[in-house]
Amino acid sequence: MRSAAWIVLLQSNGLVNRSLLELGFISEPLPLLFNRLGVVIAMVHILLPFMILPLYSVMKSVPATYLRAAVSLGSSPLAAFFRVYVPQTFPGIGAGGLLVFILSIGYYVTPALLGGADDQMLSYYIAQYTNVNVNWGMACALGAVLLSATLVLYAVYRRVVKSELSLG
């Protein structure tokens, strides 16, 4: 349903192009559909909450007294933010990035509807080899690549988190 809504919004006569034309920002409609830009816009819209929620849970656990202490010790507020607050949010950034990657690597519908022929994800090719070409060996190999990439990334994340916990 969200992908269909994005098709309506991003088409050449859609709400986005009409608004940009009426505001005078562009002179002709932008190609926002059936290319990589349309896929990225829709996937960011769909996956943004999966990044924000882990970040929010980590950010709310950082005590505000740390920033006040850094500022009272002579740091500028901007430097205190980047040197004290941001490093404490790295676990949330890692968890959100891993979650978004795992969800996006298996995307099928959104790139199939909004993307062009060159903007398909691995899951599209797995379905293509399974249903159209009936090449089960290739589909199995691509599925193994997809599973392996996910497991390797998860193992790297676990190792980084475990080493940060032992250091902290």
PyMOL commands that place a pseudoatom at each C-alpha (Angstrom):
pseudoatom trace, name=CA, resn=MET, resi=1, chain=A, elem=C, hetatm=0, pos=[0.000, 0.000, 0.000]
pseudoatom trace, name=CA, resn=ARG, resi=2, chain=A, elem=C, hetatm=0, pos=[2.836, 2.405, 0.835]
pseudoatom trace, name=CA, resn=SER, resi=3, chain=A, elem=C, hetatm=0, pos=[4.543, 1.650, -2.464]
pseudoatom trace, name=CA, resn=ALA, resi=4, chain=A, elem=C, hetatm=0, pos=[1.333, 2.372, -4.360]
pseudoatom trace, name=CA, resn=ALA, resi=5, chain=A, elem=C, hetatm=0, pos=[1.022, 5.662, -2.495]
pseudoatom trace, name=CA, resn=TRP, resi=6, chain=A, elem=C, hetatm=0, pos=[4.585, 6.558, -3.452]
pseudoatom trace, name=CA, resn=ILE, resi=7, chain=A, elem=C, hetatm=0, pos=[3.788, 5.799, -7.105]
pseudoatom trace, name=CA, resn=VAL, resi=8, chain=A, elem=C, hetatm=0, pos=[0.943, 8.316, -6.933]
pseudoatom trace, name=CA, resn=LEU, resi=9, chain=A, elem=C, hetatm=0, pos=[3.141, 10.916, -5.213]
pseudoatom trace, name=CA, resn=LEU, resi=10, chain=A, elem=C, hetatm=0, pos=[6.257, 10.535, -7.378]
pseudoatom trace, name=CA, resn=GLN, resi=11, chain=A, elem=C, hetatm=0, pos=[4.817, 10.192, -10.889]
pseudoatom trace, name=CA, resn=SER, resi=12, chain=A, elem=C, hetatm=0, pos=[5.383, 13.017, -13.363]
pseudoatom trace, name=CA, resn=ASN, resi=13, chain=A, elem=C, hetatm=0, pos=[1.877, 14.399, -12.678]
pseudoatom trace, name=CA, resn=GLY, resi=14, chain=A, elem=C, hetatm=0, pos=[2.068, 13.501, -8.989]
pseudoatom trace, name=CA, resn=LEU, resi=15, chain=A, elem=C, hetatm=0, pos=[1.810, 15.704, -5.951]
pseudoatom trace, name=CA, resn=VAL, resi=16, chain=A, elem=C, hetatm=0, pos=[5.561, 16.230, -5.550]
pseudoatom trace, name=CA, resn=ASN, resi=17, chain=A, elem=C, hetatm=0, pos=[6.209, 17.340, -9.135]
pseudoatom trace, name=CA, resn=ARG, resi=18, chain=A, elem=C, hetatm=0, pos=[3.074, 19.494, -9.276]
pseudoatom trace, name=CA, resn=SER, resi=19, chain=A, elem=C, hetatm=0, pos=[4.027, 21.236, -6.037]
pseudoatom trace, name=CA, resn=LEU, resi=20, chain=A, elem=C, hetatm=0, pos=[7.573, 21.885, -7.235]
pseudoatom trace, name=CA, resn=LEU, resi=21, chain=A, elem=C, hetatm=0, pos=[6.267, 23.204, -10.560]
pseudoatom trace, name=CA, resn=GLU, resi=22, chain=A, elem=C, hetatm=0, pos=[3.724, 25.515, -8.918]
pseudoatom trace, name=CA, resn=LEU, resi=23, chain=A, elem=C, hetatm=0, pos=[6.312, 26.853, -6.472]
pseudoatom trace, name=CA, resn=GLY, resi=24, chain=A, elem=C, hetatm=0, pos=[8.648, 27.577, -9.395]
pseudoatom trace, name=CA, resn=PHE, resi=25, chain=A, elem=C, hetatm=0, pos=[11.515, 25.398, -8.209]
pseudoatom trace, name=CA, resn=ILE, resi=26, chain=A, elem=C, hetatm=0, pos=[11.565, 23.386, -11.445]
pseudoatom trace, name=CA, resn=SER, resi=27, chain=A, elem=C, hetatm=0, pos=[10.467, 24.092, -15.018]
pseudoatom trace, name=CA, resn=GLU, resi=28, chain=A, elem=C, hetatm=0, pos=[9.630, 20.519, -16.023]
pseudoatom trace, name=CA, resn=PRO, resi=29, chain=A, elem=C, hetatm=0, pos=[8.690, 17.407, -14.003]
pseudoatom trace, name=CA, resn=LEU, resi=30, chain=A, elem=C, hetatm=0, pos=[11.560, 15.495, -12.423]
pseudoatom trace, name=CA, resn=PRO, resi=31, chain=A, elem=C, hetatm=0, pos=[11.959, 11.770, -13.146]
pseudoatom trace, name=CA, resn=LEU, resi=32, chain=A, elem=C, hetatm=0, pos=[11.267, 10.498, -9.619]
pseudoatom trace, name=CA, resn=LEU, resi=33, chain=A, elem=C, hetatm=0, pos=[9.694, 7.164, -10.500]
pseudoatom trace, name=CA, resn=PHE, resi=34, chain=A, elem=C, hetatm=0, pos=[11.134, 3.947, -11.940]
pseudoatom trace, name=CA, resn=ASN, resi=35, chain=A, elem=C, hetatm=0, pos=[14.685, 4.859, -10.964]
pseudoatom trace, name=CA, resn=ARG, resi=36, chain=A, elem=C, hetatm=0, pos=[16.958, 4.567, -7.946]
pseudoatom trace, name=CA, resn=LEU, resi=37, chain=A, elem=C, hetatm=0, pos=[15.830, 7.901, -6.471]
pseudoatom trace, name=CA, resn=GLY, resi=38, chain=A, elem=C, hetatm=0, pos=[12.238, 6.700, -6.142]
pseudoatom trace, name=CA, resn=VAL, resi=39, chain=A, elem=C, hetatm=0, pos=[13.372, 3.481, -4.466]
pseudoatom trace, name=CA, resn=VAL, resi=40, chain=A, elem=C, hetatm=0, pos=[15.587, 5.381, -2.020]
pseudoatom trace, name=CA, resn=ILE, resi=41, chain=A, elem=C, hetatm=0, pos=[12.826, 7.864, -1.131]
pseudoatom trace, name=CA, resn=ALA, resi=42, chain=A, elem=C, hetatm=0, pos=[10.300, 5.108, -0.458]
pseudoatom trace, name=CA, resn=MET, resi=43, chain=A, elem=C, hetatm=0, pos=[12.732, 2.889, 1.444]
pseudoatom trace, name=CA, resn=VAL, resi=44, chain=A, elem=C, hetatm=0, pos=[13.871, 5.779, 3.649]
pseudoatom trace, name=CA, resn=HIS, resi=45, chain=A, elem=C, hetatm=0, pos=[10.231, 6.537, 4.433]
pseudoatom trace, name=CA, resn=ILE, resi=46, chain=A, elem=C, hetatm=0, pos=[9.509, 2.919, 5.313]
pseudoatom trace, name=CA, resn=LEU, resi=47, chain=A, elem=C, hetatm=0, pos=[12.729, 2.149, 7.208]
pseudoatom trace, name=CA, resn=LEU, resi=48, chain=A, elem=C, hetatm=0, pos=[13.291, 5.431, 9.067]
pseudoatom trace, name=CA, resn=PRO, resi=49, chain=A, elem=C, hetatm=0, pos=[11.370, 4.334, 12.191]
pseudoatom trace, name=CA, resn=PHE, resi=50, chain=A, elem=C, hetatm=0, pos=[13.579, 1.252, 12.454]
pseudoatom trace, name=CA, resn=MET, resi=51, chain=A, elem=C, hetatm=0, pos=[16.604, 3.549, 12.760]
pseudoatom trace, name=CA, resn=ILE, resi=52, chain=A, elem=C, hetatm=0, pos=[14.998, 6.152, 14.983]
pseudoatom trace, name=CA, resn=LEU, resi=53, chain=A, elem=C, hetatm=0, pos=[13.682, 3.785, 17.653]
pseudoatom trace, name=CA, resn=PRO, resi=54, chain=A, elem=C, hetatm=0, pos=[17.058, 2.231, 18.640]
pseudoatom trace, name=CA, resn=LEU, resi=55, chain=A, elem=C, hetatm=0, pos=[18.658, 5.671, 18.520]
pseudoatom trace, name=CA, resn=TYR, resi=56, chain=A, elem=C, hetatm=0, pos=[15.968, 7.143, 20.724]
pseudoatom trace, name=CA, resn=SER, resi=57, chain=A, elem=C, hetatm=0, pos=[16.272, 4.396, 23.325]
pseudoatom trace, name=CA, resn=VAL, resi=58, chain=A, elem=C, hetatm=0, pos=[20.039, 4.938, 23.578]
pseudoatom trace, name=CA, resn=MET, resi=59, chain=A, elem=C, hetatm=0, pos=[19.843, 8.735, 23.471]
pseudoatom trace, name=CA, resn=LYS, resi=60, chain=A, elem=C, hetatm=0, pos=[17.353, 8.980, 26.296]
pseudoatom trace, name=CA, resn=SER, resi=61, chain=A, elem=C, hetatm=0, pos=[19.621, 6.873, 28.540]
pseudoatom trace, name=CA, resn=VAL, resi=62, chain=A, elem=C, hetatm=0, pos=[22.557, 9.325, 28.252]
pseudoatom trace, name=CA, resn=PRO, resi=63, chain=A, elem=C, hetatm=0, pos=[22.525, 11.555, 31.355]
pseudoatom trace, name=CA, resn=ALA, resi=64, chain=A, elem=C, hetatm=0, pos=[22.289, 15.292, 30.635]
pseudoatom trace, name=CA, resn=THR, resi=65, chain=A, elem=C, hetatm=0, pos=[24.760, 15.931, 33.449]
pseudoatom trace, name=CA, resn=TYR, resi=66, chain=A, elem=C, hetatm=0, pos=[27.573, 14.643, 31.217]
pseudoatom trace, name=CA, resn=LEU, resi=67, chain=A, elem=C, hetatm=0, pos=[27.055, 17.471, 28.750]
pseudoatom trace, name=CA, resn=ARG, resi=68, chain=A, elem=C, hetatm=0, pos=[26.748, 20.067, 31.505]
pseudoatom trace, name=CA, resn=ALA, resi=69, chain=A, elem=C, hetatm=0, pos=[29.958, 18.752, 33.085]
pseudoatom trace, name=CA, resn=ALA, resi=70, chain=A, elem=C, hetatm=0, pos=[31.823, 18.998, 29.754]
pseudoatom trace, name=CA, resn=VAL, resi=71, chain=A, elem=C, hetatm=0, pos=[30.631, 22.569, 29.230]
pseudoatom trace, name=CA, resn=SER, resi=72, chain=A, elem=C, hetatm=0, pos=[31.525, 23.549, 32.805]
pseudoatom trace, name=CA, resn=LEU, resi=73, chain=A, elem=C, hetatm=0, pos=[35.023, 22.148, 32.222]
pseudoatom trace, name=CA, resn=GLY, resi=74, chain=A, elem=C, hetatm=0, pos=[35.559, 24.545, 29.313]
pseudoatom trace, name=CA, resn=SER, resi=75, chain=A, elem=C, hetatm=0, pos=[34.223, 22.718, 26.253]
pseudoatom trace, name=CA, resn=SER, resi=76, chain=A, elem=C, hetatm=0, pos=[31.945, 24.499, 23.813]
pseudoatom trace, name=CA, resn=PRO, resi=77, chain=A, elem=C, hetatm=0, pos=[28.407, 23.070, 23.652]
pseudoatom trace, name=CA, resn=LEU, resi=78, chain=A, elem=C, hetatm=0, pos=[28.964, 21.812, 20.107]
pseudoatom trace, name=CA, resn=ALA, resi=79, chain=A, elem=C, hetatm=0, pos=[32.263, 20.136, 21.014]
pseudoatom trace, name=CA, resn=ALA, resi=80, chain=A, elem=C, hetatm=0, pos=[30.673, 18.637, 24.133]
pseudoatom trace, name=CA, resn=PHE, resi=81, chain=A, elem=C, hetatm=0, pos=[27.896, 17.207, 21.992]
pseudoatom trace, name=CA, resn=PHE, resi=82, chain=A, elem=C, hetatm=0, pos=[30.270, 15.581, 19.494]
pseudoatom trace, name=CA, resn=ARG, resi=83, chain=A, elem=C, hetatm=0, pos=[32.878, 14.417, 22.026]
pseudoatom trace, name=CA, resn=VAL, resi=84, chain=A, elem=C, hetatm=0, pos=[30.647, 13.321, 24.906]
pseudoatom trace, name=CA, resn=TYR, resi=85, chain=A, elem=C, hetatm=0, pos=[27.105, 12.650, 23.676]
pseudoatom trace, name=CA, resn=VAL, resi=86, chain=A, elem=C, hetatm=0, pos=[27.607, 11.193, 20.190]
pseudoatom trace, name=CA, resn=PRO, resi=87, chain=A, elem=C, hetatm=0, pos=[30.121, 8.469, 21.198]
pseudoatom trace, name=CA, resn=GLN, resi=88, chain=A, elem=C, hetatm=0, pos=[27.607, 7.175, 23.733]
pseudoatom trace, name=CA, resn=THR, resi=89, chain=A, elem=C, hetatm=0, pos=[25.016, 6.736, 20.975]
pseudoatom trace, name=CA, resn=PHE, resi=90, chain=A, elem=C, hetatm=0, pos=[27.214, 4.427, 18.867]
pseudoatom trace, name=CA, resn=PRO, resi=91, chain=A, elem=C, hetatm=0, pos=[25.459, 1.254, 20.124]
pseudoatom trace, name=CA, resn=GLY, resi=92, chain=A, elem=C, hetatm=0, pos=[22.118, 2.697, 18.963]
pseudoatom trace, name=CA, resn=ILE, resi=93, chain=A, elem=C, hetatm=0, pos=[23.600, 3.708, 15.628]
pseudoatom trace, name=CA, resn=GLY, resi=94, chain=A, elem=C, hetatm=0, pos=[25.005, 0.204, 15.177]
pseudoatom trace, name=CA, resn=ALA, resi=95, chain=A, elem=C, hetatm=0, pos=[21.770, -1.522, 16.210]
pseudoatom trace, name=CA, resn=GLY, resi=96, chain=A, elem=C, hetatm=0, pos=[19.659, 0.723, 13.982]
pseudoatom trace, name=CA, resn=GLY, resi=97, chain=A, elem=C, hetatm=0, pos=[22.026, 0.313, 11.045]
pseudoatom trace, name=CA, resn=LEU, resi=98, chain=A, elem=C, hetatm=0, pos=[22.022, -3.465, 11.426]
pseudoatom trace, name=CA, resn=LEU, resi=99, chain=A, elem=C, hetatm=0, pos=[18.240, -3.581, 11.705]
pseudoatom trace, name=CA, resn=VAL, resi=100, chain=A, elem=C, hetatm=0, pos=[17.752, -1.365, 8.656]
pseudoatom trace, name=CA, resn=PHE, resi=101, chain=A, elem=C, hetatm=0, pos=[20.302, -3.370, 6.647]
pseudoatom trace, name=CA, resn=ILE, resi=102, chain=A, elem=C, hetatm=0, pos=[18.681, -6.701, 7.490]
pseudoatom trace, name=CA, resn=LEU, resi=103, chain=A, elem=C, hetatm=0, pos=[15.245, -5.381, 6.593]
pseudoatom trace, name=CA, resn=SER, resi=104, chain=A, elem=C, hetatm=0, pos=[16.364, -3.661, 3.391]
pseudoatom trace, name=CA, resn=ILE, resi=105, chain=A, elem=C, hetatm=0, pos=[18.489, -6.499, 2.009]
pseudoatom trace, name=CA, resn=GLY, resi=106, chain=A, elem=C, hetatm=0, pos=[15.396, -8.638, 1.589]
pseudoatom trace, name=CA, resn=TYR, resi=107, chain=A, elem=C, hetatm=0, pos=[13.171, -5.936, 0.112]
pseudoatom trace, name=CA, resn=TYR, resi=108, chain=A, elem=C, hetatm=0, pos=[11.205, -7.145, -2.851]
pseudoatom trace, name=CA, resn=VAL, resi=109, chain=A, elem=C, hetatm=0, pos=[7.985, -5.201, -3.442]
pseudoatom trace, name=CA, resn=THR, resi=110, chain=A, elem=C, hetatm=0, pos=[9.199, -1.601, -3.151]
pseudoatom trace, name=CA, resn=PRO, resi=111, chain=A, elem=C, hetatm=0, pos=[12.125, -1.889, -5.631]
pseudoatom trace, name=CA, resn=ALA, resi=112, chain=A, elem=C, hetatm=0, pos=[10.005, -4.010, -7.980]
pseudoatom trace, name=CA, resn=LEU, resi=113, chain=A, elem=C, hetatm=0, pos=[7.261, -1.372, -8.132]
pseudoatom trace, name=CA, resn=LEU, resi=114, chain=A, elem=C, hetatm=0, pos=[9.239, 1.870, -7.869]
pseudoatom trace, name=CA, resn=GLY, resi=115, chain=A, elem=C, hetatm=0, pos=[12.583, 0.964, -9.420]
pseudoatom trace, name=CA, resn=GLY, resi=116, chain=A, elem=C, hetatm=0, pos=[13.708, 0.417, -12.929]
pseudoatom trace, name=CA, resn=ALA, resi=117, chain=A, elem=C, hetatm=0, pos=[15.263, -2.716, -14.320]
pseudoatom trace, name=CA, resn=ASP, resi=118, chain=A, elem=C, hetatm=0, pos=[18.692, -1.748, -12.962]
pseudoatom trace, name=CA, resn=ASP, resi=119, chain=A, elem=C, hetatm=0, pos=[17.421, -0.934, -9.451]
pseudoatom trace, name=CA, resn=GLN, resi=120, chain=A, elem=C, hetatm=0, pos=[16.422, -4.343, -8.147]
pseudoatom trace, name=CA, resn=MET, resi=121, chain=A, elem=C, hetatm=0, pos=[17.485, -5.970, -4.907]
pseudoatom trace, name=CA, resn=LEU, resi=122, chain=A, elem=C, hetatm=0, pos=[18.869, -9.463, -4.470]
pseudoatom trace, name=CA, resn=SER, resi=123, chain=A, elem=C, hetatm=0, pos=[15.474, -10.805, -3.386]
pseudoatom trace, name=CA, resn=TYR, resi=124, chain=A, elem=C, hetatm=0, pos=[14.036, -9.871, -6.794]
pseudoatom trace, name=CA, resn=TYR, resi=125, chain=A, elem=C, hetatm=0, pos=[16.617, -12.023, -8.537]
pseudoatom trace, name=CA, resn=ILE, resi=126, chain=A, elem=C, hetatm=0, pos=[15.982, -14.900, -6.145]
pseudoatom trace, name=CA, resn=ALA, resi=127, chain=A, elem=C, hetatm=0, pos=[12.284, -14.752, -7.029]
pseudoatom trace, name=CA, resn=GLN, resi=128, chain=A, elem=C, hetatm=0, pos=[13.166, -14.414, -10.734]
pseudoatom trace, name=CA, resn=TYR, resi=129, chain=A, elem=C, hetatm=0, pos=[15.352, -17.527, -10.692]
pseudoatom trace, name=CA, resn=THR, resi=130, chain=A, elem=C, hetatm=0, pos=[12.782, -19.441, -8.637]
pseudoatom trace, name=CA, resn=ASN, resi=131, chain=A, elem=C, hetatm=0, pos=[9.562, -18.571, -10.463]
pseudoatom trace, name=CA, resn=VAL, resi=132, chain=A, elem=C, hetatm=0, pos=[10.451, -17.478, -14.007]
pseudoatom trace, name=CA, resn=ASN, resi=133, chain=A, elem=C, hetatm=0, pos=[13.747, -19.108, -14.993]
pseudoatom trace, name=CA, resn=VAL, resi=134, chain=A, elem=C, hetatm=0, pos=[13.195, -22.141, -12.729]
pseudoatom trace, name=CA, resn=ASN, resi=135, chain=A, elem=C, hetatm=0, pos=[16.911, -22.247, -11.946]
pseudoatom trace, name=CA, resn=TRP, resi=136, chain=A, elem=C, hetatm=0, pos=[16.752, -23.530, -8.403]
pseudoatom trace, name=CA, resn=GLY, resi=137, chain=A, elem=C, hetatm=0, pos=[20.514, -23.833, -8.051]
pseudoatom trace, name=CA, resn=MET, resi=138, chain=A, elem=C, hetatm=0, pos=[21.089, -20.156, -8.784]
pseudoatom trace, name=CA, resn=ALA, resi=139, chain=A, elem=C, hetatm=0, pos=[18.215, -19.130, -6.519]
pseudoatom trace, name=CA, resn=CYS, resi=140, chain=A, elem=C, hetatm=0, pos=[19.689, -21.276, -3.742]
pseudoatom trace, name=CA, resn=ALA, resi=141, chain=A, elem=C, hetatm=0, pos=[23.141, -19.756, -4.257]
pseudoatom trace, name=CA, resn=LEU, resi=142, chain=A, elem=C, hetatm=0, pos=[21.747, -16.206, -4.122]
pseudoatom trace, name=CA, resn=GLY, resi=143, chain=A, elem=C, hetatm=0, pos=[19.753, -17.089, -1.006]
pseudoatom trace, name=CA, resn=ALA, resi=144, chain=A, elem=C, hetatm=0, pos=[22.935, -18.424, 0.585]
pseudoatom trace, name=CA, resn=VAL, resi=145, chain=A, elem=C, hetatm=0, pos=[24.736, -15.178, -0.289]
pseudoatom trace, name=CA, resn=LEU, resi=146, chain=A, elem=C, hetatm=0, pos=[21.903, -13.195, 1.276]
pseudoatom trace, name=CA, resn=LEU, resi=147, chain=A, elem=C, hetatm=0, pos=[21.948, -15.311, 4.438]
pseudoatom trace, name=CA, resn=SER, resi=148, chain=A, elem=C, hetatm=0, pos=[25.751, -15.239, 4.657]
pseudoatom trace, name=CA, resn=ALA, resi=149, chain=A, elem=C, hetatm=0, pos=[25.936, -11.461, 4.302]
pseudoatom trace, name=CA, resn=THR, resi=150, chain=A, elem=C, hetatm=0, pos=[23.362, -11.047, 7.048]
pseudoatom trace, name=CA, resn=LEU, resi=151, chain=A, elem=C, hetatm=0, pos=[25.116, -13.484, 9.396]
pseudoatom trace, name=CA, resn=VAL, resi=152, chain=A, elem=C, hetatm=0, pos=[28.557, -11.940, 8.791]
pseudoatom trace, name=CA, resn=LEU, resi=153, chain=A, elem=C, hetatm=0, pos=[27.253, -8.452, 9.478]
pseudoatom trace, name=CA, resn=TYR, resi=154, chain=A, elem=C, hetatm=0, pos=[25.504, -9.655, 12.626]
pseudoatom trace, name=CA, resn=ALA, resi=155, chain=A, elem=C, hetatm=0, pos=[28.683, -11.409, 13.827]
pseudoatom trace, name=CA, resn=VAL, resi=156, chain=A, elem=C, hetatm=0, pos=[30.730, -8.245, 13.255]
pseudoatom trace, name=CA, resn=TYR, resi=157, chain=A, elem=C, hetatm=0, pos=[28.160, -6.218, 15.170]
pseudoatom trace, name=CA, resn=ARG, resi=158, chain=A, elem=C, hetatm=0, pos=[28.195, -8.705, 18.078]
pseudoatom trace, name=CA, resn=ARG, resi=159, chain=A, elem=C, hetatm=0, pos=[31.996, -8.643, 18.216]
pseudoatom trace, name=CA, resn=VAL, resi=160, chain=A, elem=C, hetatm=0, pos=[32.109, -4.825, 18.212]
pseudoatom trace, name=CA, resn=VAL, resi=161, chain=A, elem=C, hetatm=0, pos=[29.440, -4.556, 20.917]
pseudoatom trace, name=CA, resn=LYS, resi=162, chain=A, elem=C, hetatm=0, pos=[31.115, -7.224, 23.049]
pseudoatom trace, name=CA, resn=SER, resi=163, chain=A, elem=C, hetatm=0, pos=[34.517, -5.478, 22.797]
pseudoatom trace, name=CA, resn=GLU, resi=164, chain=A, elem=C, hetatm=0, pos=[32.927, -2.108, 23.701]
pseudoatom trace, name=CA, resn=LEU, resi=165, chain=A, elem=C, hetatm=0, pos=[31.245, -3.672, 26.742]
pseudoatom trace, name=CA, resn=SER, resi=166, chain=A, elem=C, hetatm=0, pos=[34.519, -5.177, 27.957]
pseudoatom trace, name=CA, resn=LEU, resi=167, chain=A, elem=C, hetatm=0, pos=[36.314, -1.826, 27.495]
pseudoatom trace, name=CA, resn=GLY, resi=168, chain=A, elem=C, hetatm=0, pos=[33.573, 0.232, 29.126]
for i in range(1, 168): cmd.bond("trace and resi %d" % i, "trace and resi %d" % (i + 1))
show_as sticks, trace
zoom trace
